[in-house]
Amino acid sequence: MADTVIEILTKLKQKADEVVKTAERASVFQQDCLDIKSKTEYLSFRIPLLRRAAARAQHDLYERPTRRIIYNTDQVLDDALALVSKCRASALRRVFTACTTTPTAAFVVISSQLSSSIGDVTWLIDAAPDDDDRYPGGVYFGLPPIAAPQPIICLIWEQISILCYGSIEERTGAAAFLVVLASDNDWYGQLIIEEGGVAPLLKLAEEGRTEDQVNAARVIGLAGRDPKSVDKITNAGAWKVFAKILKEGHVNVQIVVAWALSELAAHDHRREYY
């Protein structure tokens, strides 16, 4: 059984603390290890804040960016631990003679990666629901370093987060914005599904206002032009939600749902639900 986000964050905190303790025992490259220690200490301080934010939203937690950032941070801490562990005089020659980069360059890389991880974790904390389980709508939190190569991913994360945590009005805006993205580019539609948008979209299609239901169904239909996305959509139970809407929903929603089903059926290699 996969660990929960809370459990993973607990282990991440323990690993960060281990990096700090190991860096303190360095006998060579002490100034470089001090920099690693300082940044890791700050990261270790931020992790419990993220853990509390995740605990508040545990039942409706949007896990995709959280797990991705945690995984990346865990890899950075592994590399940091490996580096500072080698900063004992007895280990120095054995370690760095086999390196393709100089010791100083290795520290520069790890230091930069730790700074990026701090930025990623801080972004998650800032974008999480507050103590009243409200999404901090209307606030732009910038781009987390992990999303810098593909800024569109951050934009999609923000909109899906709003679908999970936002007010009714904020969810309406997010659903409409996702329609624009999915209409503009098929790849954007695929990203919406890949980044965990199916569940909140289906929930909105089932429970939202008429306008929101229409937009949620439209996003799913647009994303359903990709066979891999169709698999994820159907596995998430879209056919059950859509069947209920076709039986009980508003006629305007039924029209869009019927169209969405036709798109899914046309691109579903299994064709078992349609």
N, C-alpha and C positions, 0 to 999 in steps of 0.2 A: 504494500500500500504506500502510495506516495506521501511524503511528508507534507504537512500543511505549511503555509507561508510563515505562520508563527513559529513553528518548529525549526524551519530553515533559518529564520532570522536569529533565533537563539543560538544555533550552531555558528552562524556568521559572526555574532558578537564574541563568542568564545575564540574563534580563530583570530579575530582582530586583536584580542587581548594577548593571545599567544605571540603574535608578531611583535607587539609592544615589548613584552617581557624578553623575547629573544634579542631584539635590537638593543636593549639595555645592557646585555651581556657581551656585546661586540668588543673585540680587542683590537681590531683594525678597521680602517674606514669609519672611525667613530662618528665623525661629523656627518658623513652621508647617512649612517644608520640613525643618527639623531633626527635628521630630516624625515626619514621613513617613519620613525617612532612618532614624531609630532603629528604627521598627517594621519597615521593610523589611529592615534589616540582620538583625534577629532572625529574620524569615521566611526570609531567605537562608541563615541558619545552620541552620534546621530542615529545609530542603529536601533536603540531602544525606543526612540521617538517614532521611528517608522513602525516598529513592532506594535506600539500602542495605537497608532493610526490604523494599522491593519486589523487589530483586534476590534476596534470600534465598528469596522465595516465587514466583519468576518463573514456574515451570512450572504452579503451581496458584494463581496470584494471583487473588484475588477483585477484579475490576477496577471494578465498578460504582461504589462510593462513591469509590474512588481517582480515577477519571477525572472524575467529577462535581465533586469538590472541586478537582482540578487545573484544570479548565476555569473554574470560578468564580474561583479565585485568579488565573488568567491574565488574566481580564477586569478584576479589581481592579488588578492591576499595570499593565495598559494605561492605565486611568484615572489611576492615580497618576503614571505616566510623562508622560502628557499634561499633567497639572496642574503638576508641577514643571518641565517643559520651558518652560512659559509664564512662569515666575517670573524672567524677565530684564527689566530695566528697559525695554528696547527693545520688548518684546513685551507689556508689561502692559496698556497702553491698548487695543490691538487685541484682546486676549483677553477681558478682563473686561467691556468695554462691551457685548458681545453675550451675556453670561451672564444667565440668569434668576435665579441665586442670587448672593449676595455672595461675594467671594473667601474670606472666613472660613468661610462656610457650606460652601463646596466642600471646604475642608480638613477640616472636621469630618466630613463624609460619608466622604471617603477614609480618614481616620484610623480611623473606626469600622469600615469595611469591611476594612481591613488587620488590625485586632484580631480580627475574625471569621475571616479567613483563617488567622491564626496559630492560633486555636482549632481550626479544621477540620484543619489539617495535623498539629497536635499529637495530635488524637484518632486520626488514621490511624496515626501512629507508635506510640502507646500500644496500639492494638488489633491491631497486626501481630504475626505469630509472632516468637518470640525467636530467638536464635542457634542453638538446638537444634531449630528448626522446630516449636516447641510454641506452641499458642495459650494466652494468659494467661487461662485459664478461671477463673470465679468472681470476676472483678474487674469492677466497673462503672466505665466510663470517662466516664460522664456523657453529655450530649447535645452533639454538635457544633453550632455556631451555624447551619450550613447546614440542619440538620434541625429547627430550632426551630419553623418553621411547621407541620410534620407530624412530630411525635415518633415516630409509628408506624414511619416509614421507618428511623429509627435502630435501633429494636428489631429490625426485619427484617434490616437490615445485620448486626447483631451475630449473629443466629441463623445467617444464611448464612455469615458468616465462620467460625463454629464448625464448620459442616458442612465447610468447606474445610480448616481447620487444626486442629480440636480432636481430643482423644483419643476413643477409641471411646465411652466413657461420656458425654462431652460432646456428641458427635454424636447419641447416643440422645436426650438431653434436648432438643437443638435441634430435631430432627425431630418429637418429640412436641409441642413448643411451637408449631411451625409448623402442625401439625394443628389445634390449638386456635384459632389465629388464622384459618386458612382456613375452619374450621367456623363461626366466629362471624360472619364478615362476608365477603361475596363480593368486596368491594373489597380486603380484605386479601389474599385469594387472588390477585387480579390483581397487587397490588404485589409479592408474593413472586416472581412470574414476571418482572415488569418490572424488578425489581432484581437479576436475574441468578441466581435460585434454581434454574433448570431443571437446569443441568449438575451441580451438587453433589447435587441430589436424585436424578437418574438414576444417578449414580455410587454413591450410597448404596443405591438400589434394586437395583443390580447386584452390589455387593460387600459390603453391610452384613450384620449379623445379621438373623435372621428378623424380629424386632420392628422393626428399623430399616427393613427393606425394606417392611414393611407400612405404616409411617407415611409413608415417602417416596412410595409409590404413592398413598396416600390424599390427601396434599397435592396431588399432580399431578391426581388425579381431581377434587378440589374446585375447584382453580384452572381446570380444563378446562371449566367452565361458562361461561366467557367466550370468545367466538369469537377475539378477538385473542390471548388467551393460548394457545388451541389451536394457532394458527399457530406461535407460538414453541416450544411443546412438541414439535410434530411436526417442525419444522425442526431441533430439537436431537437428533433421532434416538430419540425415546421409543418409537416403534413397534418398533424393533430390540431395544431393551432389554426391552420388555414381551414381545415374541415369544420371546425367549430364556428369560424367566422362565416363560412358559406351557408351554414345552417341558421345562425342566429344574428349575424352582424348587420350593420347598416349597409344599404345597397351600394353606397359610394365606396365603401371598403370592400365589399364583395367583388365589385368590378375590378379593382386593382389586384385583389388576391387571385382572382381567376386568371388575370394576365400573368401574374408572378408564377402561378402554378404551370402555366403553359411554357414559360421560359425554363423553369426547372425541369419539366418533362422533356423538353427538346434537347437538353444538354445532360440529362442523367443517363449514364451508360447502363445503369441497372434497370431502370424503368419499373421498379417493383412497387412503387407507391402510387403510381399515377394511372 
